[in-house]
Amino acid sequence: MAEGGTVLVLDSEEAVLKALSGLLSGEVAAEGLEFDLSDTSWAAVEFKFDGEPYHATIPTSTMKGIVEFQAALHRSAALVLRDRAEIRALSSEEVADFELIFTVGEGSSELMAAAADFVKKLGDRALDAAGSKEVKIAALVVFLLFTTGSGAWMYKDYALESQKIEQSVKQVEADARTKAEHDVTIRQLSADSVERDRLAIERERLLAAERERLLAEASKQVDKVERLRSESEGGYDAVVRNSGKAEYVILQGVRLSKEDISDIKRKTRRKAEKLLLKDEAFRIEGVDPTDPKSFVVRLRRLKNNEIIVAKLDDAVSMDRFKVVIQRGEWNRSPIIATVSGRRIGEEVREAKILKAHTPRAPRKKS
């Protein structure tokens, strides 16, 4: 470890969140930082399926979703280390190192992969990589999204989950009774276990707000975080869409009912498309100048009133276009800008302002 450096012990999901918070706030210096990854038993990938034909068996169609989840994990690791979300950016050794090995629980259809080795190997490489702070932040985000319940909770609409807590607990009890009637070996839910489920959900509710806050801040500071989130969403989405006739699916402890699965399958899968808005008119809805390394701007596209949050995040862009944006905000006048990004469904992510200028006033007729 470098002299004067800090060692962050990553022995739980909460510890990863705390480490991410420290790096983002500047309370923890990236220079000389090391991760203590001696206990990564918390890191795992777990999927459970129930229904026909899920009785100690896994259909090949379901394995397609697992393979796509693995591909998303590989692309995310490549983005962290190589700035390219392409598996070919990894060496053959890295591809092997980052591969998950799933086991199927005896007498069940629960797939479990210990992700301790993945976390250790990606963590070690992130500490050695160039662009130290950004790479370390991105690595922590990957740990949260892929090897804890964070990514699955964020994949599922949390607001909907909050509204259905009582219904979810009752459904768990109903499932238990139904299975008992059919002499299936299950975990019998007592009043105490239901209460533990309630407390677990409450804990997730508290963690959810912190996760959202930290990921929003990480997205401001590190461009690749939005792409990492997209990869995570796509990975979990592939597992759900390939779940066949499952009565329910549990992703990292997060339960999706048959109705949830049906709703997801009915919707068109969101695909990312490159976006380039060239020389369009925008109004400045707001500016966040608090980050010295980037300038976050809330733009309203005059063509259709779409709101886009975009960045000026390099020294050249800051010098050339910051004044134009500030003047537009102060005068409440439109600017002409070229904006790039990625469109996913109705949302624009990773938007950057490539250039901006004040429109010329029309010539007065003589």
Contacts in CASP RR format, 6 or more apart in sequence:
PFRMAT RR
TARGET T0000
AUTHOR 0000-0000-0000
METHOD contacts of the structure
MODEL  1
MAEGGTVLVLDSEEAVLKALSGLLSGEVAAEGLEFDLSDTSWAAVEFKFD
GEPYHATIPTSTMKGIVEFQAALHRSAALVLRDRAEIRALSSEEVADFEL
IFTVGEGSSELMAAAADFVKKLGDRALDAAGSKEVKIAALVVFLLFTTGS
GAWMYKDYALESQKIEQSVKQVEADARTKAEHDVTIRQLSADSVERDRLA
IERERLLAAERERLLAEASKQVDKVERLRSESEGGYDAVVRNSGKAEYVI
LQGVRLSKEDISDIKRKTRRKAEKLLLKDEAFRIEGVDPTDPKSFVVRLR
RLKNNEIIVAKLDDAVSMDRFKVVIQRGEWNRSPIIATVSGRRIGEEVRE
AKILKAHTPRAPRKKS
1 7 0 8 1.000
1 32 0 8 1.000
1 34 0 8 1.000
2 31 0 8 1.000
2 32 0 8 1.000
4 32 0 8 1.000
5 29 0 8 1.000
5 31 0 8 1.000
5 32 0 8 1.000
5 33 0 8 1.000
5 34 0 8 1.000
6 28 0 8 1.000
6 29 0 8 1.000
6 32 0 8 1.000
6 33 0 8 1.000
6 34 0 8 1.000
7 33 0 8 1.000
7 34 0 8 1.000
7 35 0 8 1.000
7 36 0 8 1.000
8 15 0 8 1.000
8 19 0 8 1.000
8 28 0 8 1.000
8 33 0 8 1.000
8 34 0 8 1.000
8 35 0 8 1.000
8 36 0 8 1.000
9 15 0 8 1.000
9 36 0 8 1.000
9 39 0 8 1.000
10 16 0 8 1.000
10 19 0 8 1.000
10 35 0 8 1.000
10 36 0 8 1.000
10 37 0 8 1.000
10 40 0 8 1.000
10 119 0 8 1.000
10 143 0 8 1.000
11 36 0 8 1.000
11 38 0 8 1.000
11 39 0 8 1.000
11 40 0 8 1.000
11 42 0 8 1.000
12 42 0 8 1.000
13 42 0 8 1.000
13 144 0 8 1.000
13 148 0 8 1.000
13 149 0 8 1.000
13 150 0 8 1.000
13 207 0 8 1.000
14 207 0 8 1.000
16 140 0 8 1.000
16 143 0 8 1.000
16 144 0 8 1.000
16 148 0 8 1.000
17 144 0 8 1.000
17 207 0 8 1.000
17 210 0 8 1.000
17 211 0 8 1.000
17 214 0 8 1.000
19 28 0 8 1.000
19 35 0 8 1.000
19 140 0 8 1.000
20 137 0 8 1.000
20 140 0 8 1.000
20 141 0 8 1.000
20 144 0 8 1.000
20 214 0 8 1.000
20 218 0 8 1.000
21 27 0 8 1.000
21 210 0 8 1.000
21 214 0 8 1.000
22 28 0 8 1.000
23 30 0 8 1.000
23 33 0 8 1.000
23 133 0 8 1.000
23 136 0 8 1.000
23 137 0 8 1.000
23 140 0 8 1.000
24 137 0 8 1.000
24 214 0 8 1.000
24 217 0 8 1.000
24 218 0 8 1.000
24 221 0 8 1.000
30 132 0 8 1.000
30 133 0 8 1.000
30 136 0 8 1.000
31 132 0 8 1.000
32 132 0 8 1.000
33 127 0 8 1.000
33 132 0 8 1.000
33 136 0 8 1.000
34 127 0 8 1.000
35 123 0 8 1.000
35 126 0 8 1.000
35 127 0 8 1.000
37 119 0 8 1.000
37 120 0 8 1.000
37 123 0 8 1.000
37 124 0 8 1.000
40 115 0 8 1.000
40 116 0 8 1.000
40 119 0 8 1.000
40 120 0 8 1.000
41 114 0 8 1.000
41 116 0 8 1.000
42 147 0 8 1.000
42 148 0 8 1.000
43 114 0 8 1.000
43 115 0 8 1.000
43 116 0 8 1.000
43 118 0 8 1.000
43 119 0 8 1.000
43 143 0 8 1.000
43 147 0 8 1.000
43 148 0 8 1.000
44 112 0 8 1.000
44 113 0 8 1.000
44 114 0 8 1.000
44 115 0 8 1.000
44 116 0 8 1.000
44 147 0 8 1.000
44 252 0 8 1.000
45 69 0 8 1.000
45 100 0 8 1.000
45 102 0 8 1.000
45 112 0 8 1.000
45 113 0 8 1.000
45 115 0 8 1.000
45 146 0 8 1.000
45 147 0 8 1.000
45 252 0 8 1.000
46 110 0 8 1.000
46 111 0 8 1.000
46 112 0 8 1.000
46 113 0 8 1.000
46 250 0 8 1.000
46 251 0 8 1.000
46 252 0 8 1.000
46 253 0 8 1.000
47 66 0 8 1.000
47 110 0 8 1.000
47 111 0 8 1.000
47 239 0 8 1.000
47 249 0 8 1.000
47 250 0 8 1.000
47 251 0 8 1.000
47 252 0 8 1.000
48 108 0 8 1.000
48 109 0 8 1.000
48 110 0 8 1.000
48 111 0 8 1.000
48 249 0 8 1.000
48 250 0 8 1.000
48 253 0 8 1.000
49 58 0 8 1.000
49 62 0 8 1.000
49 109 0 8 1.000
49 110 0 8 1.000
49 243 0 8 1.000
49 246 0 8 1.000
49 248 0 8 1.000
49 249 0 8 1.000
50 109 0 8 1.000
50 246 0 8 1.000
50 247 0 8 1.000
50 248 0 8 1.000
50 249 0 8 1.000
51 109 0 8 1.000
51 245 0 8 1.000
51 246 0 8 1.000
51 247 0 8 1.000
51 248 0 8 1.000
52 245 0 8 1.000
53 59 0 8 1.000
53 245 0 8 1.000
54 109 0 8 1.000
54 246 0 8 1.000
55 107 0 8 1.000
55 109 0 8 1.000
56 104 0 8 1.000
56 105 0 8 1.000
56 106 0 8 1.000
56 107 0 8 1.000
56 108 0 8 1.000
56 109 0 8 1.000
57 109 0 8 1.000
58 104 0 8 1.000
58 109 0 8 1.000
58 111 0 8 1.000
59 244 0 8 1.000
61 242 0 8 1.000
61 244 0 8 1.000
62 239 0 8 1.000
62 242 0 8 1.000
62 243 0 8 1.000
62 244 0 8 1.000
63 242 0 8 1.000
64 238 0 8 1.000
64 242 0 8 1.000
65 235 0 8 1.000
65 238 0 8 1.000
65 239 0 8 1.000
65 241 0 8 1.000
65 242 0 8 1.000
66 102 0 8 1.000
66 111 0 8 1.000
66 239 0 8 1.000
68 234 0 8 1.000
68 235 0 8 1.000
68 238 0 8 1.000
68 239 0 8 1.000
68 242 0 8 1.000
69 235 0 8 1.000
69 236 0 8 1.000
69 238 0 8 1.000
69 239 0 8 1.000
70 99 0 8 1.000
70 100 0 8 1.000
71 87 0 8 1.000
71 235 0 8 1.000
72 146 0 8 1.000
72 231 0 8 1.000
72 232 0 8 1.000
72 234 0 8 1.000
72 235 0 8 1.000
72 238 0 8 1.000
73 98 0 8 1.000
73 100 0 8 1.000
73 118 0 8 1.000
73 142 0 8 1.000
73 146 0 8 1.000
73 231 0 8 1.000
74 87 0 8 1.000
74 90 0 8 1.000
74 95 0 8 1.000
74 98 0 8 1.000
74 99 0 8 1.000
75 85 0 8 1.000
75 86 0 8 1.000
75 87 0 8 1.000
75 231 0 8 1.000
76 85 0 8 1.000
76 142 0 8 1.000
76 145 0 8 1.000
76 146 0 8 1.000
76 228 0 8 1.000
76 231 0 8 1.000
76 232 0 8 1.000
77 90 0 8 1.000
77 94 0 8 1.000
77 98 0 8 1.000
77 122 0 8 1.000
77 142 0 8 1.000
78 84 0 8 1.000
78 85 0 8 1.000
78 86 0 8 1.000
78 87 0 8 1.000
78 89 0 8 1.000
78 90 0 8 1.000
79 85 0 8 1.000
79 138 0 8 1.000
79 224 0 8 1.000
79 227 0 8 1.000
79 228 0 8 1.000
79 231 0 8 1.000
80 122 0 8 1.000
80 126 0 8 1.000
80 129 0 8 1.000
80 135 0 8 1.000
80 138 0 8 1.000
80 139 0 8 1.000
80 142 0 8 1.000
80 224 0 8 1.000
80 228 0 8 1.000
81 89 0 8 1.000
81 90 0 8 1.000
81 94 0 8 1.000
81 122 0 8 1.000
81 125 0 8 1.000
81 126 0 8 1.000
81 129 0 8 1.000
81 135 0 8 1.000
82 89 0 8 1.000
82 90 0 8 1.000
83 224 0 8 1.000
85 227 0 8 1.000
85 231 0 8 1.000
87 95 0 8 1.000
90 98 0 8 1.000
94 121 0 8 1.000
94 125 0 8 1.000
97 117 0 8 1.000
97 118 0 8 1.000
97 121 0 8 1.000
98 118 0 8 1.000
98 121 0 8 1.000
98 122 0 8 1.000
100 113 0 8 1.000
100 115 0 8 1.000
100 118 0 8 1.000
101 113 0 8 1.000
101 114 0 8 1.000
102 111 0 8 1.000
102 112 0 8 1.000
102 113 0 8 1.000
103 111 0 8 1.000
103 112 0 8 1.000
103 113 0 8 1.000
104 110 0 8 1.000
104 111 0 8 1.000
105 111 0 8 1.000
105 112 0 8 1.000
115 146 0 8 1.000
115 147 0 8 1.000
118 147 0 8 1.000
119 143 0 8 1.000
119 147 0 8 1.000
122 139 0 8 1.000
122 142 0 8 1.000
122 143 0 8 1.000
123 139 0 8 1.000
126 135 0 8 1.000
126 136 0 8 1.000
126 138 0 8 1.000
126 139 0 8 1.000
127 136 0 8 1.000
129 135 0 8 1.000
134 221 0 8 1.000
134 222 0 8 1.000
134 224 0 8 1.000
137 218 0 8 1.000
137 221 0 8 1.000
137 222 0 8 1.000
137 225 0 8 1.000
138 222 0 8 1.000
138 224 0 8 1.000
138 225 0 8 1.000
138 228 0 8 1.000
141 215 0 8 1.000
141 218 0 8 1.000
141 222 0 8 1.000
141 225 0 8 1.000
141 228 0 8 1.000
141 229 0 8 1.000
142 228 0 8 1.000
144 150 0 8 1.000
144 151 0 8 1.000
144 211 0 8 1.000
145 151 0 8 1.000
145 154 0 8 1.000
145 228 0 8 1.000
145 229 0 8 1.000
145 231 0 8 1.000
145 232 0 8 1.000
146 232 0 8 1.000
148 252 0 8 1.000
149 251 0 8 1.000
149 252 0 8 1.000
149 253 0 8 1.000
149 254 0 8 1.000
150 207 0 8 1.000
150 211 0 8 1.000
151 232 0 8 1.000
151 233 0 8 1.000
151 236 0 8 1.000
151 252 0 8 1.000
152 236 0 8 1.000
152 251 0 8 1.000
152 252 0 8 1.000
152 253 0 8 1.000
152 254 0 8 1.000
153 161 0 8 1.000
153 204 0 8 1.000
153 207 0 8 1.000
153 208 0 8 1.000
153 211 0 8 1.000
153 252 0 8 1.000
153 254 0 8 1.000
154 208 0 8 1.000
154 211 0 8 1.000
154 212 0 8 1.000
154 215 0 8 1.000
154 229 0 8 1.000
154 232 0 8 1.000
154 233 0 8 1.000
155 232 0 8 1.000
155 233 0 8 1.000
155 236 0 8 1.000
155 237 0 8 1.000
155 251 0 8 1.000
155 254 0 8 1.000
156 251 0 8 1.000
156 254 0 8 1.000
156 256 0 8 1.000
156 260 0 8 1.000
158 208 0 8 1.000
161 168 0 8 1.000
162 205 0 8 1.000
165 198 0 8 1.000
165 201 0 8 1.000
168 201 0 8 1.000
168 255 0 8 1.000
169 194 0 8 1.000
169 197 0 8 1.000
169 198 0 8 1.000
171 257 0 8 1.000
172 189 0 8 1.000
172 194 0 8 1.000
172 197 0 8 1.000
172 255 0 8 1.000
173 189 0 8 1.000
173 194 0 8 1.000
175 248 0 8 1.000
176 186 0 8 1.000
176 187 0 8 1.000
176 188 0 8 1.000
176 189 0 8 1.000
179 186 0 8 1.000
180 186 0 8 1.000
180 188 0 8 1.000
187 193 0 8 1.000
189 197 0 8 1.000
215 225 0 8 1.000
215 229 0 8 1.000
218 225 0 8 1.000
219 225 0 8 1.000
219 226 0 8 1.000
219 229 0 8 1.000
220 288 0 8 1.000
220 291 0 8 1.000
220 294 0 8 1.000
220 296 0 8 1.000
220 311 0 8 1.000
221 291 0 8 1.000
221 293 0 8 1.000
221 294 0 8 1.000
223 311 0 8 1.000
223 313 0 8 1.000
223 350 0 8 1.000
223 352 0 8 1.000
226 342 0 8 1.000
226 349 0 8 1.000
226 350 0 8 1.000
227 342 0 8 1.000
227 349 0 8 1.000
227 350 0 8 1.000
230 272 0 8 1.000
230 342 0 8 1.000
230 344 0 8 1.000
230 349 0 8 1.000
233 270 0 8 1.000
236 251 0 8 1.000
237 264 0 8 1.000
237 269 0 8 1.000
239 249 0 8 1.000
239 251 0 8 1.000
240 249 0 8 1.000
240 251 0 8 1.000
240 256 0 8 1.000
240 261 0 8 1.000
240 264 0 8 1.000
240 265 0 8 1.000
241 264 0 8 1.000
241 265 0 8 1.000
241 269 0 8 1.000
243 249 0 8 1.000
243 261 0 8 1.000
246 258 0 8 1.000
246 261 0 8 1.000
247 258 0 8 1.000
248 255 0 8 1.000
248 256 0 8 1.000
248 257 0 8 1.000
248 258 0 8 1.000
248 261 0 8 1.000
249 255 0 8 1.000
249 256 0 8 1.000
249 261 0 8 1.000
250 256 0 8 1.000
256 264 0 8 1.000
270 344 0 8 1.000
270 345 0 8 1.000
271 344 0 8 1.000
271 345 0 8 1.000
272 342 0 8 1.000
272 343 0 8 1.000
272 344 0 8 1.000
272 349 0 8 1.000
273 342 0 8 1.000
273 343 0 8 1.000
273 344 0 8 1.000
274 340 0 8 1.000
274 341 0 8 1.000
274 342 0 8 1.000
274 343 0 8 1.000
275 339 0 8 1.000
275 340 0 8 1.000
275 341 0 8 1.000
275 342 0 8 1.000
275 343 0 8 1.000
275 348 0 8 1.000
275 351 0 8 1.000
276 338 0 8 1.000
276 339 0 8 1.000
276 340 0 8 1.000
276 341 0 8 1.000
277 301 0 8 1.000
277 337 0 8 1.000
277 338 0 8 1.000
277 339 0 8 1.000
277 340 0 8 1.000
278 338 0 8 1.000
279 336 0 8 1.000
279 337 0 8 1.000
279 338 0 8 1.000
280 301 0 8 1.000
280 302 0 8 1.000
280 303 0 8 1.000
280 336 0 8 1.000
280 337 0 8 1.000
280 338 0 8 1.000
280 339 0 8 1.000
281 301 0 8 1.000
281 302 0 8 1.000
281 303 0 8 1.000
281 334 0 8 1.000
281 335 0 8 1.000
281 336 0 8 1.000
281 359 0 8 1.000
282 299 0 8 1.000
282 300 0 8 1.000
282 301 0 8 1.000
282 302 0 8 1.000
282 308 0 8 1.000
282 334 0 8 1.000
282 335 0 8 1.000
282 336 0 8 1.000
282 337 0 8 1.000
282 339 0 8 1.000
283 299 0 8 1.000
283 300 0 8 1.000
283 302 0 8 1.000
283 328 0 8 1.000
283 332 0 8 1.000
283 333 0 8 1.000
283 334 0 8 1.000
283 335 0 8 1.000
284 297 0 8 1.000
284 298 0 8 1.000
284 299 0 8 1.000
284 300 0 8 1.000
284 325 0 8 1.000
284 328 0 8 1.000
284 329 0 8 1.000
284 335 0 8 1.000
285 298 0 8 1.000
285 299 0 8 1.000
285 300 0 8 1.000
285 307 0 8 1.000
286 297 0 8 1.000
286 298 0 8 1.000
286 329 0 8 1.000
287 295 0 8 1.000
287 296 0 8 1.000
287 297 0 8 1.000
287 298 0 8 1.000
287 325 0 8 1.000
287 326 0 8 1.000
287 329 0 8 1.000
288 295 0 8 1.000
288 296 0 8 1.000
288 297 0 8 1.000
288 298 0 8 1.000
289 295 0 8 1.000
293 313 0 8 1.000
294 311 0 8 1.000
294 312 0 8 1.000
294 313 0 8 1.000
295 311 0 8 1.000
295 312 0 8 1.000
295 313 0 8 1.000
295 318 0 8 1.000
295 322 0 8 1.000
295 325 0 8 1.000
296 309 0 8 1.000
296 310 0 8 1.000
296 311 0 8 1.000
297 309 0 8 1.000
297 310 0 8 1.000
297 311 0 8 1.000
297 312 0 8 1.000
297 325 0 8 1.000
297 353 0 8 1.000
298 307 0 8 1.000
298 308 0 8 1.000
298 309 0 8 1.000
299 307 0 8 1.000
299 308 0 8 1.000
299 309 0 8 1.000
299 310 0 8 1.000
299 337 0 8 1.000
299 339 0 8 1.000
300 306 0 8 1.000
300 307 0 8 1.000
301 307 0 8 1.000
301 308 0 8 1.000
302 334 0 8 1.000
306 348 0 8 1.000
308 339 0 8 1.000
308 348 0 8 1.000
308 351 0 8 1.000
309 348 0 8 1.000
309 351 0 8 1.000
310 339 0 8 1.000
310 351 0 8 1.000
310 352 0 8 1.000
310 353 0 8 1.000
311 351 0 8 1.000
311 352 0 8 1.000
311 353 0 8 1.000
312 318 0 8 1.000
312 321 0 8 1.000
312 322 0 8 1.000
312 325 0 8 1.000
312 352 0 8 1.000
312 353 0 8 1.000
313 352 0 8 1.000
317 352 0 8 1.000
317 353 0 8 1.000
317 354 0 8 1.000
317 355 0 8 1.000
320 355 0 8 1.000
321 337 0 8 1.000
321 353 0 8 1.000
321 355 0 8 1.000
321 356 0 8 1.000
321 357 0 8 1.000
324 335 0 8 1.000
324 356 0 8 1.000
324 357 0 8 1.000
324 358 0 8 1.000
325 335 0 8 1.000
325 353 0 8 1.000
325 356 0 8 1.000
327 333 0 8 1.000
327 358 0 8 1.000
328 334 0 8 1.000
328 335 0 8 1.000
328 358 0 8 1.000
333 358 0 8 1.000
334 359 0 8 1.000
335 356 0 8 1.000
335 357 0 8 1.000
335 358 0 8 1.000
335 359 0 8 1.000
336 356 0 8 1.000
336 357 0 8 1.000
336 358 0 8 1.000
336 359 0 8 1.000
337 353 0 8 1.000
337 354 0 8 1.000
337 355 0 8 1.000
337 356 0 8 1.000
337 357 0 8 1.000
338 353 0 8 1.000
338 354 0 8 1.000
338 355 0 8 1.000
338 356 0 8 1.000
339 351 0 8 1.000
339 352 0 8 1.000
339 353 0 8 1.000
339 354 0 8 1.000
340 351 0 8 1.000
340 352 0 8 1.000
340 354 0 8 1.000
341 348 0 8 1.000
341 349 0 8 1.000
341 350 0 8 1.000
341 351 0 8 1.000
341 352 0 8 1.000
342 348 0 8 1.000
342 349 0 8 1.000
342 350 0 8 1.000
343 349 0 8 1.000
END
